[in-house]
Amino acid sequence: MANENEQPVQGQLGIQKIYIKDLSFEAPNAPKVFTEQLNPGLDLHFANAATSLGQDVHEVVLTVTCTVKQDDRTIYLIEVQQAGIFNISGFGEQHLPAILATACPNILFPFAREAICDVVTKGGFPQLLLSPVNFDALYAQELQRRRAAPADQKH
């Protein structure tokens, strides 16, 4: 049951544009690596950043970095910065950071995943099919990490 004082959120999230902002692929040990029997491991990292472009308009950039290694040797490295311009209105200011860190990356990730799979395949390697990501859980973990960090810690 909702609290009587709580108003339902009547916000809107619209997509203006989705685009690749930056893309890099390196296969430092090609072509030798194509002749080897491999059982590589994947190191996967995510980051996102948001920039206000004006009233209710934000650019969100999701960076996905995949490093595939055999022992200490890099087989290939791919990084994509998948970006989008979003219209976000009608939400309270307290909701905006969560929307920028969860809803927008959830929209962008399938595009980044497709770009990664295409480029890796064109690089001569088997498809790299990334599993779905729970950006809500990642955001919650980041908030918890920030709360646990000492307040007097300076970077």
N, C-alpha and C positions, 0 to 999 in steps of 0.2 A: 504494500500500500504506500502510495507517495505521500510525502509530507505536504500538508495544506499550503505551506509557504513556498514550496518549490514550484517554479514554472517549468513546463516542459520546454526542452531545448528546441527551438524552431530554426536552427541553422541550416545553411546550404553550403555544399562543397561542390564547386564546378571546376571542370578541367578546361583551360584555355588552350594549352599546347603541351605535348610530350615530345622530348627530343633527347638525343645523345649529345652531351656537352663535351665529353672527352672519352677517348677509347685508346687503349694501348695493349699490344700483344707482343710478347717476346718468347722466342724459342731458342735460347742461347746455344743449345747443343745439337741443333739440327744441322745437317741431315743424319749425323751419326746415331742420334737417339732413335731414329726410325728402324734401325737394324738390330736393336736390343730388345730383349725380353724384359718387360717392365711390370712392376707392381707398385705404382706410385701412391703417395698419400696426398691429400688435399688440405690446404690451409686456407680457410675462408674468413674474410673480414668484411664488416659492414660499417659504414659511417653515413651520416646524413647531416645536411646543413640547410638552413632556411634563411631566405633574405626577403625582406619586405620590399615590394616594388611599387607600393602606393596603397591607397585605401582599399582594404580587403583583398589585395592581390599579393601573392607570395610565390617566389621561386623556391622549390625544394629540389635538392640534388642528393640522390642516393648513390653512394660510391660502393661498388662491390669489387673486392680484390680477391682473386683466386690464384694461389700459388700451388702448382703441382710439382712435387719433388720425389725423387728416388734417392733415398738416404739424404745426403746433404747437397745433392746436385739438383738444380732447378731444371725440370723438363720443359715447363712453360709457365708464364705468368701473364694473366690478363686482368686488366682493370677497366671498368666502365663506370662513367659518371652519367647516370640516367637522370634526366632532369624533367621537371614539369612546372608549368605556371598554373596556379590554382586561384580561383576566386573563393574566398572563405568569408562568409558573412552570417550574422545572426547568432553566433556563439558568443558566450561571455569570454572576456579576456583570459580568464583562468583556464578555459578549455583549449585555447589556441596552441600552446606548446605541445599538448598531447596530440592534437590533430596533425600538426606539422611533423611530429615524430612517429606517428603510427598510421593514420589514415592515408596520408600522401605516400609514404614508402610502400604501403600495401598496394597502392595503385601502380606505382613505378616498377616494383620488383618483377612482375612478369615480363615487362619490356626489357629490363636488364638481363634477366635469365635467358630470353630469346637471343639477344645480341651476343651474350657469352657463348651460348651453344653454337651459333652460326660461325663466329670467328674461330673458335677452337676447331671446329670441323674443317673450316677453310685453311686452317694452319696445319692440317694433315693428321690431326689426332682424333680419337673416338669422341663422340658426343659427350659433353659435360652437362648432365641434367641436374640442376640444383633443386633440392627439395624446397617446398614452401617454407617461409619464414614467419614466425609469430612476432611481429614488430611491437605488439602490445606488451608481450612478455619482456622483450628487450628493453623497452622504455621503462617498465616497472623495475627491472633489475638496475638500470642506470640511475633511476631516482633513489633506489635503496642504497646504491653505492655512494651517491653524493651525500645522503644523510649520514652514512656511516663514516665518511671522511672527516678527519679533524677540522674543526672550523678555523683553526689558526694555521693550517697548512697553506703555504703559498707556492705558486708555480713560477 
